[in-house]
Amino acid sequence: MGARGIGLLLLGLLGAFVAASLLVFWLAVHPPRLAIPLSPRDYRLAPETVTIAAEDGVTLAGWLLPRPGAPAVVLLHGYPAEKADLLPLAAALAPDFAVLLMDLRFFGQSEGRVTTLGLRERGDLRRAIDFLAARGHPQVAVFGLSLGGAIALTTAGEDARIRAVAAYAPFSDLRSLAHELYAWMGLLKYPLVELTMFWGRLFLGGDISRPSPEAAAARLSVPVLLIHSRADEQIPFGHAERLRAALQDNPRARFVFMERGRHGELPPGFDRQLAQFFRSAFGG
């Protein structure tokens, strides 16, 4: 094969790699959605079905369990689930708080052509807080699971109206998580991840990896509850260690680290522990 042939081969390989990175990005922001076979009736709940308009016009779906005069808690599910996944926690919180379960954009009954992995979801959470304030709930806390936890932490770093955050197995940094996910590719993981981030800037209009939950956590002084399993098979426990280090100057941060448990598996009695954490955060 001559020099021209080698050049064409390398050019073809480069084109295939760039195309593969675009596919990786598309699958990340357009994953198969997980339907949760639970309904509010299973927990003797009768929520009000609500909609919230996002800043870009996307309609977000939610269930509101009203409690006039009480503080409110927003529940954010994980990727790629939906709000029904958090009904057990909603049932535990409902006696003390107004509870808003949100479908993140693209998931559940919410609109949106893609998930933006936190980029636009931070604004969506701020609109949810606006909605709750208009309904008479100016005091708000947030619980998020996995991606929802990352969104809760980053938004709390930007919005002082969030009085407390509880996050189950959030990633500390999306770029680091991507490097771990594609570690099997060796050195090729670095250009693959950077190209994926480039597609995010091109198609979504911003850096999907910034601000990181780790950087946001370092700025927080509100009560924070971080939960993670050392056996988590999706978000390595190292992310919890980085977040704990970021929170070291926050005397109101608490940590629940389990020796066992798969991703999304909450420890026994966690619903009561979460309710007590939020009661304490609101001075109850």
C-alpha positions as a Markdown table, in Angstrom:
| # | Residue | x | y | z |
|---|---|---|---|---|
| 1 | Met | 0.0 | 0.0 | 0.0 |
| 2 | Gly | 1.4 | 3.4 | -1.0 |
| 3 | Ala | 1.5 | 6.6 | 1.0 |
| 4 | Arg | -1.7 | 7.7 | -0.6 |
| 5 | Gly | -3.5 | 4.5 | 0.3 |
| 6 | Ile | -2.2 | 4.7 | 3.9 |
| 7 | Gly | -3.4 | 8.3 | 4.1 |
| 8 | Leu | -6.9 | 7.4 | 2.9 |
| 9 | Leu | -7.0 | 4.5 | 5.3 |
| 10 | Leu | -6.1 | 6.7 | 8.3 |
| 11 | Leu | -8.6 | 9.3 | 7.1 |
| 12 | Gly | -11.3 | 6.6 | 7.0 |
| 13 | Leu | -10.4 | 5.4 | 10.5 |
| 14 | Leu | -10.5 | 9.0 | 11.8 |
| 15 | Gly | -13.9 | 9.5 | 10.1 |
| 16 | Ala | -15.2 | 6.3 | 11.6 |
| 17 | Phe | -14.0 | 7.3 | 15.1 |
| 18 | Val | -15.7 | 10.7 | 14.9 |
| 19 | Ala | -18.9 | 9.0 | 13.7 |
| 20 | Ala | -18.7 | 6.6 | 16.6 |
| 21 | Ser | -18.3 | 9.5 | 19.0 |
| 22 | Leu | -21.4 | 11.1 | 17.6 |
| 23 | Leu | -23.3 | 7.8 | 18.1 |
| 24 | Val | -22.0 | 7.6 | 21.7 |
| 25 | Phe | -23.3 | 11.1 | 22.3 |
| 26 | Trp | -26.7 | 10.4 | 20.7 |
| 27 | Leu | -27.2 | 7.2 | 22.8 |
| 28 | Ala | -26.3 | 9.1 | 26.0 |
| 29 | Val | -28.8 | 11.9 | 25.5 |
| 30 | His | -31.5 | 9.6 | 23.9 |
| 31 | Pro | -31.4 | 6.4 | 26.1 |
| 32 | Pro | -34.2 | 3.8 | 26.2 |
| 33 | Arg | -36.6 | 5.1 | 28.8 |
| 34 | Leu | -37.4 | 2.9 | 31.8 |
| 35 | Ala | -41.1 | 2.6 | 32.7 |
| 36 | Ile | -41.7 | 2.1 | 36.4 |
| 37 | Pro | -44.7 | -0.2 | 37.2 |
| 38 | Leu | -45.9 | 1.8 | 40.2 |
| 39 | Ser | -48.8 | 4.2 | 40.6 |
| 40 | Pro | -49.8 | 6.6 | 43.4 |
| 41 | Arg | -52.7 | 4.3 | 44.3 |
| 42 | Asp | -50.2 | 1.7 | 45.3 |
| 43 | Tyr | -49.2 | 4.0 | 48.2 |
| 44 | Arg | -52.7 | 5.4 | 48.9 |
| 45 | Leu | -51.7 | 8.7 | 47.4 |
| 46 | Ala | -53.9 | 11.0 | 45.4 |
| 47 | Pro | -51.5 | 13.6 | 43.9 |
| 48 | Glu | -52.5 | 16.6 | 41.8 |
| 49 | Thr | -51.2 | 16.2 | 38.3 |
| 50 | Val | -49.3 | 19.4 | 37.4 |
| 51 | Thr | -47.3 | 20.8 | 34.5 |
| 52 | Ile | -44.4 | 23.3 | 34.6 |
| 53 | Ala | -43.1 | 25.3 | 31.7 |
| 54 | Ala | -39.4 | 25.1 | 31.3 |
| 55 | Glu | -37.4 | 28.1 | 30.2 |
| 56 | Asp | -37.2 | 26.8 | 26.6 |
| 57 | Gly | -40.9 | 26.0 | 26.4 |
| 58 | Val | -40.7 | 22.3 | 27.2 |
| 59 | Thr | -43.6 | 21.1 | 29.4 |
| 60 | Leu | -42.5 | 19.2 | 32.4 |
| 61 | Ala | -44.9 | 16.7 | 34.1 |
| 62 | Gly | -45.2 | 16.3 | 37.8 |
| 63 | Trp | -47.3 | 15.0 | 40.7 |
| 64 | Leu | -47.9 | 17.4 | 43.6 |
| 65 | Leu | -48.8 | 16.1 | 47.1 |
| 66 | Pro | -50.0 | 19.4 | 48.6 |
| 67 | Arg | -49.7 | 20.3 | 52.3 |
| 68 | Pro | -50.6 | 23.9 | 52.9 |
| 69 | Gly | -48.2 | 25.9 | 54.9 |
| 70 | Ala | -45.5 | 23.2 | 55.0 |
| 71 | Pro | -42.1 | 23.3 | 53.4 |
| 72 | Ala | -41.8 | 21.5 | 50.1 |
| 73 | Val | -39.5 | 18.7 | 48.9 |
| 74 | Val | -38.8 | 18.1 | 45.2 |
| 75 | Leu | -37.9 | 14.5 | 44.2 |
| 76 | Leu | -35.8 | 14.0 | 41.1 |
| 77 | His | -35.5 | 10.5 | 39.7 |
| 78 | Gly | -32.4 | 8.9 | 38.1 |
| 79 | Tyr | -31.4 | 8.1 | 34.5 |
| 80 | Pro | -33.3 | 6.7 | 32.6 |
| 81 | Ala | -36.3 | 6.2 | 35.0 |
| 82 | Glu | -39.3 | 8.4 | 35.8 |
| 83 | Lys | -41.0 | 10.0 | 38.8 |
| 84 | Ala | -43.0 | 6.9 | 39.8 |
| 85 | Asp | -39.6 | 5.4 | 40.9 |
| 86 | Leu | -39.7 | 7.7 | 44.0 |
| 87 | Leu | -43.2 | 7.1 | 45.1 |
| 88 | Pro | -42.1 | 5.1 | 48.2 |
| 89 | Leu | -40.1 | 8.1 | 49.4 |
| 90 | Ala | -43.0 | 10.5 | 48.5 |
| 91 | Ala | -45.3 | 8.4 | 50.7 |
| 92 | Ala | -42.8 | 8.7 | 53.7 |
| 93 | Leu | -42.4 | 12.5 | 53.2 |
| 94 | Ala | -46.1 | 13.4 | 52.6 |
| 95 | Pro | -47.2 | 13.6 | 56.2 |
| 96 | Asp | -44.7 | 16.4 | 56.9 |
| 97 | Phe | -44.1 | 18.1 | 53.6 |
| 98 | Ala | -45.6 | 19.2 | 50.3 |
| 99 | Val | -44.0 | 16.8 | 47.8 |
| 100 | Leu | -43.4 | 17.4 | 44.1 |
| 101 | Leu | -42.3 | 14.5 | 42.0 |
| 102 | Met | -40.9 | 15.6 | 38.7 |
| 103 | Asp | -40.3 | 13.8 | 35.4 |
| 104 | Leu | -37.0 | 15.1 | 34.1 |
| 105 | Arg | -37.2 | 16.4 | 30.6 |
| 106 | Phe | -37.4 | 13.6 | 28.0 |
| 107 | Phe | -38.3 | 11.0 | 30.7 |
| 108 | Gly | -41.8 | 9.9 | 31.9 |
| 109 | Gln | -44.6 | 12.2 | 30.8 |
| 110 | Ser | -42.3 | 15.3 | 30.3 |
| 111 | Glu | -41.6 | 16.7 | 26.9 |
| 112 | Gly | -38.1 | 17.1 | 25.5 |
| 113 | Arg | -36.4 | 15.5 | 22.5 |
| 114 | Val | -33.3 | 14.5 | 24.6 |
| 115 | Thr | -32.0 | 14.6 | 28.1 |
| 116 | Thr | -29.3 | 17.2 | 28.5 |
| 117 | Leu | -27.7 | 15.4 | 31.5 |
| 118 | Gly | -28.1 | 18.4 | 33.8 |
| 119 | Leu | -27.3 | 21.3 | 31.5 |
| 120 | Arg | -31.0 | 22.4 | 31.1 |
| 121 | Glu | -32.4 | 20.4 | 33.9 |
| 122 | Arg | -30.9 | 22.9 | 36.4 |
| 123 | Gly | -33.1 | 25.5 | 34.9 |
| 124 | Asp | -36.0 | 23.1 | 35.0 |
| 125 | Leu | -35.5 | 22.7 | 38.7 |
| 126 | Arg | -35.5 | 26.4 | 39.2 |
| 127 | Arg | -38.8 | 26.6 | 37.4 |
| 128 | Ala | -40.2 | 24.0 | 39.7 |
| 129 | Ile | -39.1 | 26.1 | 42.7 |
| 130 | Asp | -40.8 | 29.1 | 41.2 |
| 131 | Phe | -43.9 | 26.9 | 40.8 |
| 132 | Leu | -43.8 | 25.8 | 44.5 |
| 133 | Ala | -43.3 | 29.4 | 45.7 |
| 134 | Ala | -46.4 | 30.5 | 43.7 |
| 135 | Arg | -48.3 | 27.7 | 45.4 |
| 136 | Gly | -47.3 | 29.0 | 48.9 |
| 137 | His | -44.1 | 26.9 | 49.5 |
| 138 | Pro | -41.2 | 29.3 | 49.6 |
| 139 | Gln | -39.0 | 26.8 | 51.7 |
| 140 | Val | -37.8 | 24.0 | 49.4 |
| 141 | Ala | -35.4 | 21.1 | 49.7 |
| 142 | Val | -34.4 | 18.6 | 47.0 |
| 143 | Phe | -33.8 | 14.8 | 46.9 |
| 144 | Gly | -32.2 | 13.4 | 43.8 |
| 145 | Leu | -31.2 | 9.9 | 42.8 |
| 146 | Ser | -28.1 | 9.4 | 40.6 |
| 147 | Leu | -28.5 | 12.0 | 37.8 |
| 148 | Gly | -31.2 | 13.6 | 39.9 |
| 149 | Gly | -28.7 | 13.9 | 42.8 |
| 150 | Ala | -26.1 | 15.6 | 40.5 |
| 151 | Ile | -28.8 | 18.1 | 39.3 |
| 152 | Ala | -29.8 | 18.8 | 42.9 |
| 153 | Leu | -26.2 | 19.5 | 44.0 |
| 154 | Thr | -25.4 | 21.7 | 41.0 |
| 155 | Thr | -28.6 | 23.7 | 41.2 |
| 156 | Ala | -28.2 | 24.2 | 45.0 |
| 157 | Gly | -24.8 | 25.8 | 44.2 |
| 158 | Glu | -26.6 | 28.4 | 42.0 |
| 159 | Asp | -30.0 | 28.9 | 43.8 |
| 160 | Ala | -30.1 | 29.9 | 47.5 |
| 161 | Arg | -33.7 | 29.0 | 47.7 |
| 162 | Ile | -32.8 | 25.4 | 48.1 |
| 163 | Arg | -32.5 | 24.9 | 51.9 |
| 164 | Ala | -31.2 | 21.3 | 51.9 |
| 165 | Val | -30.1 | 18.6 | 49.5 |
| 166 | Ala | -30.1 | 14.8 | 49.8 |
| 167 | Ala | -28.3 | 13.0 | 46.9 |
| 168 | Tyr | -28.2 | 9.3 | 46.4 |
| 169 | Ala | -25.2 | 8.1 | 44.3 |
| 170 | Pro | -24.6 | 11.2 | 42.2 |
| 171 | Phe | -21.5 | 11.4 | 40.0 |
| 172 | Ser | -19.0 | 14.0 | 41.1 |
| 173 | Asp | -17.9 | 14.9 | 37.6 |
| 174 | Leu | -19.4 | 13.8 | 34.3 |
| 175 | Arg | -16.2 | 13.8 | 32.4 |
| 176 | Ser | -14.5 | 11.6 | 35.0 |
| 177 | Leu | -17.5 | 9.2 | 34.9 |
| 178 | Ala | -17.2 | 9.0 | 31.1 |
| 179 | His | -13.5 | 8.2 | 31.3 |
| 180 | Glu | -14.4 | 5.3 | 33.7 |
| 181 | Leu | -17.1 | 4.1 | 31.5 |
| 182 | Tyr | -14.8 | 3.9 | 28.5 |
| 183 | Ala | -11.7 | 2.8 | 30.3 |
| 184 | Trp | -11.6 | -0.4 | 28.2 |
| 185 | Met | -10.6 | 1.8 | 25.2 |
| 186 | Gly | -7.3 | 2.8 | 26.7 |
| 187 | Leu | -5.9 | 6.1 | 25.5 |
| 188 | Leu | -8.7 | 6.4 | 22.9 |
| 189 | Lys | -11.1 | 7.1 | 25.8 |
| 190 | Tyr | -9.7 | 10.7 | 26.0 |
| 191 | Pro | -10.5 | 11.8 | 22.4 |
| 192 | Leu | -13.8 | 9.9 | 22.5 |
| 193 | Val | -14.9 | 11.8 | 25.7 |
| 194 | Glu | -13.7 | 15.1 | 24.4 |
| 195 | Leu | -15.6 | 14.6 | 21.1 |
| 196 | Thr | -18.7 | 13.7 | 23.1 |
| 197 | Met | -18.4 | 16.9 | 25.1 |
| 198 | Phe | -17.9 | 18.8 | 21.8 |
| 199 | Trp | -21.2 | 17.3 | 20.4 |
| 200 | Gly | -22.9 | 18.5 | 23.6 |
| 201 | Arg | -21.7 | 22.1 | 23.0 |
| 202 | Leu | -22.6 | 21.9 | 19.4 |
| 203 | Phe | -26.1 | 20.4 | 19.7 |
| 204 | Leu | -27.2 | 21.5 | 23.2 |
| 205 | Gly | -25.5 | 24.8 | 23.4 |
| 206 | Gly | -23.4 | 24.3 | 26.5 |
| 207 | Asp | -20.9 | 22.2 | 28.4 |
| 208 | Ile | -22.7 | 19.2 | 29.8 |
| 209 | Ser | -19.9 | 18.6 | 32.3 |
| 210 | Arg | -19.9 | 22.0 | 33.9 |
| 211 | Pro | -20.5 | 23.0 | 36.6 |
| 212 | Ser | -19.6 | 19.7 | 38.2 |
| 213 | Pro | -21.4 | 18.4 | 41.3 |
| 214 | Glu | -18.1 | 18.3 | 43.0 |
| 215 | Ala | -17.4 | 22.0 | 42.4 |
| 216 | Ala | -21.0 | 22.9 | 43.4 |
| 217 | Ala | -20.7 | 20.9 | 46.6 |
| 218 | Ala | -17.6 | 22.8 | 47.7 |
| 219 | Arg | -19.7 | 26.0 | 47.8 |
| 220 | Leu | -22.6 | 24.6 | 49.8 |
| 221 | Ser | -23.3 | 25.6 | 53.4 |
| 222 | Val | -26.8 | 24.2 | 53.6 |
| 223 | Pro | -27.5 | 20.7 | 55.1 |
| 224 | Val | -26.4 | 18.0 | 52.7 |
| 225 | Leu | -27.0 | 14.2 | 53.0 |
| 226 | Leu | -24.9 | 12.1 | 50.7 |
| 227 | Ile | -25.8 | 8.4 | 50.3 |
| 228 | His | -23.7 | 5.9 | 48.3 |
| 229 | Ser | -22.9 | 2.2 | 48.3 |
| 230 | Arg | -19.3 | 1.0 | 48.1 |
| 231 | Ala | -20.6 | -1.8 | 45.8 |
| 232 | Asp | -22.3 | 0.6 | 43.3 |
| 233 | Glu | -21.8 | -0.9 | 39.9 |
| 234 | Gln | -22.8 | 2.2 | 37.9 |
| 235 | Ile | -21.4 | 5.2 | 39.8 |
| 236 | Pro | -18.1 | 4.1 | 41.4 |
| 237 | Phe | -17.6 | 4.9 | 45.1 |
| 238 | Gly | -14.7 | 7.1 | 44.2 |
| 239 | His | -17.3 | 9.8 | 43.2 |
| 240 | Ala | -18.7 | 9.7 | 46.8 |
| 241 | Glu | -15.2 | 10.1 | 48.2 |
| 242 | Arg | -14.6 | 13.2 | 46.0 |
| 243 | Leu | -17.9 | 14.7 | 47.0 |
| 244 | Arg | -17.1 | 14.0 | 50.7 |
| 245 | Ala | -13.8 | 15.9 | 50.3 |
| 246 | Ala | -15.6 | 18.8 | 48.6 |
| 247 | Leu | -18.0 | 19.0 | 51.5 |
| 248 | Gln | -15.3 | 18.8 | 54.2 |
| 249 | Asp | -15.8 | 22.4 | 55.2 |
| 250 | Asn | -19.6 | 22.1 | 55.5 |
| 251 | Pro | -20.4 | 21.1 | 59.1 |
| 252 | Arg | -24.0 | 20.4 | 58.1 |
| 253 | Ala | -23.0 | 17.6 | 55.7 |
| 254 | Arg | -23.8 | 14.0 | 56.6 |
| 255 | Phe | -22.8 | 10.8 | 54.9 |
| 256 | Val | -24.4 | 7.4 | 54.7 |
| 257 | Phe | -22.0 | 4.9 | 53.0 |
| 258 | Met | -23.2 | 1.3 | 52.7 |
| 259 | Glu | -20.9 | -1.7 | 52.3 |
| 260 | Arg | -23.4 | -3.4 | 50.0 |
| 261 | Gly | -26.1 | -2.4 | 47.6 |
| 262 | Arg | -26.5 | -2.1 | 43.9 |
| 263 | His | -27.1 | 1.3 | 42.2 |
| 264 | Gly | -30.6 | 2.5 | 43.2 |
| 265 | Glu | -30.9 | 0.2 | 46.1 |
| 266 | Leu | -31.8 | 2.2 | 49.1 |
| 267 | Pro | -30.8 | 1.0 | 52.6 |
| 268 | Pro | -33.6 | -0.3 | 54.9 |
| 269 | Gly | -35.4 | 2.5 | 56.8 |
| 270 | Phe | -34.0 | 5.1 | 54.5 |
| 271 | Asp | -37.4 | 6.7 | 53.9 |
| 272 | Arg | -37.7 | 7.5 | 57.6 |
| 273 | Gln | -34.1 | 8.7 | 57.7 |
| 274 | Leu | -34.7 | 11.0 | 54.8 |
| 275 | Ala | -37.8 | 12.5 | 56.4 |
| 276 | Gln | -35.9 | 13.1 | 59.6 |
| 277 | Phe | -33.1 | 14.8 | 57.7 |
| 278 | Phe | -35.5 | 17.2 | 56.0 |
| 279 | Arg | -37.3 | 17.9 | 59.3 |
| 280 | Ser | -34.0 | 18.8 | 60.9 |
| 281 | Ala | -33.0 | 20.9 | 58.0 |
| 282 | Phe | -36.2 | 22.9 | 58.3 |
| 283 | Gly | -35.8 | 23.2 | 62.0 |
| 284 | Gly | -38.4 | 20.6 | 62.9 |
